[in-house]
């Protein structure tokens, strides 16, 4: 199978590293108790963390060959931060957040 090589995502702030394609037969064997998630963005990764905290085996599938060093989100809602806090990653996310110094919400 030919796997196309991706170019790094362009960013003003981060130099993304593209990782080689990896597929492990052992790690991708599932059963009735395994949850397969498609998408390694914020929601997919958070869901995987939350399920793993409850002992659920997760297979995470993504088409990206690079990890984001930052979020592409402009703003996190209060509920999103509550979910990230429950997953145990809110403090780490907030350490990289930029403060909102202008603008207002309605």
Secondary structure in CASP SS format (residue, H / E / C, confidence):
PFRMAT SS
TARGET T0000
AUTHOR 0000-0000-0000
METHOD secondary structure of the structure
MODEL  1
X C 1.00
X C 1.00
X C 1.00
X C 1.00
X C 1.00
X C 1.00
X C 1.00
X C 1.00
X C 1.00
X C 1.00
X C 1.00
X C 1.00
X C 1.00
X C 1.00
X C 1.00
X C 1.00
X C 1.00
X E 1.00
X C 1.00
X C 1.00
X C 1.00
X C 1.00
X C 1.00
X C 1.00
X C 1.00
X C 1.00
X C 1.00
X C 1.00
X C 1.00
X C 1.00
X C 1.00
X C 1.00
X C 1.00
X C 1.00
X E 1.00
X E 1.00
X E 1.00
X E 1.00
X C 1.00
X C 1.00
X C 1.00
X H 1.00
X H 1.00
X H 1.00
X H 1.00
X H 1.00
X H 1.00
X H 1.00
X H 1.00
X H 1.00
X H 1.00
X H 1.00
X H 1.00
X C 1.00
X C 1.00
X C 1.00
X C 1.00
X E 1.00
X E 1.00
X E 1.00
X E 1.00
X C 1.00
X C 1.00
X C 1.00
X C 1.00
X E 1.00
X C 1.00
X C 1.00
X C 1.00
X C 1.00
X C 1.00
X C 1.00
X C 1.00
X C 1.00
X C 1.00
X C 1.00
X C 1.00
X H 1.00
X H 1.00
X H 1.00
X H 1.00
X H 1.00
X H 1.00
X H 1.00
X H 1.00
X H 1.00
X H 1.00
X C 1.00
X C 1.00
X H 1.00
X H 1.00
X H 1.00
X H 1.00
X H 1.00
X H 1.00
X C 1.00
X C 1.00
X C 1.00
X C 1.00
X C 1.00
X C 1.00
X C 1.00
X C 1.00
X C 1.00
X C 1.00
X C 1.00
END
